[in-house]
Amino acid sequence: MKPAPFKYAKAETVAEATALLDQHADDVKVLAGGQSLIPLMNMRLARPEVLIDITGIDELSGIEVNGALTIGATTRHVEVLRSNEVRAFAPIIAAAMRHVGHVGVRTRGTFGGSVAHADPASEIPAIVIALDGELTVAGPSSERTVAAADYFVSTFTTDMEENEILTAVRFPYPLDRARWSFHEVARRHGDFALVGVAAVAEVDDAGVCTRARIALSGVSDVPVRATAAEELVVGSTIGEVAAEAGRLAERQIDPGSDFHASAEYRKEVARALVTRALNDMATKGEAR
Ligand SMILES: Cc1cc2nc3c(=O)[nH]c(=O)nc-3n(C[C@H](O)[C@H](O)[C@H](O)COP(=O)(O)OP(=O)(O)OC[C@H]3O[C@@H](n4cnc5c(N)ncnc54)[C@H](O)[C@@H]3O)c2cc1C
């Protein structure tokens, strides 16, 4: 299928992009990698009158480590996956990227596009939640930072206005010494996951967990933290509470049933994945 007619503009700066968005505010969309937007337009599920292409804006692309890790919004998935800086700072990001679509999708799709698209089944929003990411959002006259916990509002909806763009995602804490685990269950490799878990934990010399983040995808309209499980794990030896933490995560969530899986199945998978992730972190520190 082909999209409805639209006008196209290629912005060269963030200021130009946000000014164009402001000018066409009623029916405009940012175009990044196009891996989600173009299929929606081809199926006529989205019919923007104007597309503002942001992939030519140099300042939006790139990976920088400077105490924190900053990934520019239009950095392609494949660049994140292959980045040594990303792997050294937070190997869980690279591990999760391997589950994002297929080579073609990862070659065109952008890190910021996945975050801004806010698909609750997507790997990257769950990573952003698990790693306490900070989103930099630019509008026509100002820039602001939004905490991950406030950014994802509901399915395909974020805390961004029509005239704003996501410019970068910042991860404040290095995870080179943290334990981590990423797992998901999808019907086929490269499909969106039915349920996924991104977990990180810090453990002291006595083997006691001092900090834990467990984020689940595919179980709600936004990625959710399994807070009851996190509270149990902190102050404990992870392996000893893994099974109970999985049960707490299962009890906390209230997923819907759909064409892909029933609510009961998603709850059971979430329990199993949280338990598996914690057991990984207890025994070998990481799972890929
Ligand atoms: C066959 C297939 C399989 C896929 N499998 C997976 C998968 O398993 N996991 C997964 O996570 N994703 C998957 N995807 C989606 C892919 O990861 C996309 O790259 C991603 O969802 C969107 O990124 P994009 O750069 O292509 O954004 P686009 O498609 O260009 O844009 C998506 C939406 O985000 C908005 N947007 C994009 N960038 C910005 C920005 N910087 N600021 C403000 N708004 C912005 C657009 O206006 C649009 O509404 C798949 C896609 C395909 C086609």
The ligand as a Tripos MOL2 file, in Angstrom:
@<TRIPOS>MOLECULE
LIG
   53    58     1     0     0
SMALL
NO_CHARGES

@<TRIPOS>ATOM
      1 C1          9.4920   -5.5290   10.7250 C.3       1 LIG1
      2 C2          9.7790   -4.6440   11.9120 C.ar      1 LIG1
      3 C3         10.1190   -5.2300   13.1250 C.ar      1 LIG1
      4 C4         10.3790   -4.4360   14.2430 C.ar      1 LIG1
      5 N1         10.6930   -5.0580   15.4050 N.ar      1 LIG1
      6 C5         10.9660   -4.2900   16.4910 C.ar      1 LIG1
      7 C6         11.3000   -4.9000   17.7370 C.ar      1 LIG1
      8 O1         11.3830   -6.1300   17.8750 O.2       1 LIG1
      9 N2         11.5420   -4.0860   18.7880 N.ar      1 LIG1
     10 C7         11.4790   -2.7170   18.6780 C.ar      1 LIG1
     11 O2         11.7250   -2.0240   19.6620 O.2       1 LIG1
     12 N3         11.1740   -2.1200   17.5150 N.ar      1 LIG1
     13 C8         10.9160   -2.8660   16.4230 C.ar      1 LIG1
     14 N4         10.5920   -2.2390   15.2590 N.ar      1 LIG1
     15 C9         10.4960   -0.7610   15.2210 C.3       1 LIG1
     16 C10        11.8500   -0.1160   15.0030 C.3       1 LIG1
     17 O3         12.6520   -0.3230   16.1460 O.3       1 LIG1
     18 C11        11.7530    1.3940   14.7730 C.3       1 LIG1
     19 O4         13.0180    1.8040   14.4160 O.3       1 LIG1
     20 C12        11.3170    2.2640   15.9170 C.3       1 LIG1
     21 O5         10.1240    1.8730   16.4750 O.3       1 LIG1
     22 C13        11.0760    3.7060   15.4990 C.3       1 LIG1
     23 O6         12.2710    4.3220   15.1670 O.3       1 LIG1
     24 P1         12.3850    5.1080   13.7990 P.3       1 LIG1
     25 O7         13.6410    5.8760   13.8800 O.co2     1 LIG1
     26 O8         12.1950    4.1970   12.6550 O.co2     1 LIG1
     27 O9         11.1590    6.1480   13.9350 O.3       1 LIG1
     28 P2         10.0020    6.6190   12.8960 P.3       1 LIG1
     29 O10         9.3600    5.4160   12.3280 O.co2     1 LIG1
     30 O11        10.6380    7.5660   11.9170 O.co2     1 LIG1
     31 O12         9.1050    7.3860   13.8800 O.3       1 LIG1
     32 C14         8.2940    6.6960   14.8200 C.3       1 LIG1
     33 C15         7.4640    7.7310   15.6100 C.3       1 LIG1
     34 O13         8.3130    8.4570   16.4960 O.3       1 LIG1
     35 C16         8.3180    9.8550   16.1600 C.3       1 LIG1
     36 N5          9.7110   10.2830   16.3010 N.ar      1 LIG1
     37 C17        10.8080    9.6490   15.8080 C.ar      1 LIG1
     38 N6         11.9170   10.2750   16.2170 N.ar      1 LIG1
     39 C18        11.5150   11.3180   16.9780 C.ar      1 LIG1
     40 C19        12.2030   12.3350   17.7030 C.ar      1 LIG1
     41 N7         13.5450   12.3850   17.7450 N.pl3     1 LIG1
     42 N8         11.4700   13.2660   18.3710 N.ar      1 LIG1
     43 C20        10.1280   13.2120   18.3580 C.ar      1 LIG1
     44 N9          9.4090   12.2570   17.7240 N.ar      1 LIG1
     45 C21        10.0960   11.3340   17.0240 C.ar      1 LIG1
     46 C22         7.7690    9.9390   14.7590 C.3       1 LIG1
     47 O14         7.1350   11.1810   14.5130 O.3       1 LIG1
     48 C23         6.7860    8.7820   14.7340 C.3       1 LIG1
     49 O15         5.5780    9.1620   15.3510 O.3       1 LIG1
     50 C24        10.3170   -3.0120   14.1220 C.ar      1 LIG1
     51 C25         9.9890   -2.4140   12.9000 C.ar      1 LIG1
     52 C26         9.7290   -3.2100   11.8010 C.ar      1 LIG1
     53 C27         9.3780   -2.5570   10.4920 C.3       1 LIG1
@<TRIPOS>BOND
     1     1     2 1
     2     2     3 ar
     3     2    52 ar
     4     3     4 ar
     5     4     5 ar
     6     4    50 ar
     7     5     6 ar
     8     6     7 ar
     9     6    13 1
    10     7     8 2
    11     7     9 ar
    12     9    10 ar
    13    10    11 2
    14    10    12 ar
    15    12    13 ar
    16    13    14 ar
    17    14    15 1
    18    14    50 ar
    19    15    16 1
    20    16    17 1
    21    16    18 1
    22    18    19 1
    23    18    20 1
    24    20    21 1
    25    20    22 1
    26    22    23 1
    27    23    24 1
    28    24    25 2
    29    24    26 1
    30    24    27 1
    31    27    28 1
    32    28    29 2
    33    28    30 1
    34    28    31 1
    35    31    32 1
    36    32    33 1
    37    33    34 1
    38    33    48 1
    39    34    35 1
    40    35    36 1
    41    35    46 1
    42    36    37 ar
    43    36    45 ar
    44    37    38 ar
    45    38    39 ar
    46    39    40 ar
    47    39    45 ar
    48    40    41 1
    49    40    42 ar
    50    42    43 ar
    51    43    44 ar
    52    44    45 ar
    53    46    47 1
    54    46    48 1
    55    48    49 1
    56    50    51 ar
    57    51    52 ar
    58    52    53 1
@<TRIPOS>SUBSTRUCTURE
     1 LIG1         1 GROUP 0 **** ****
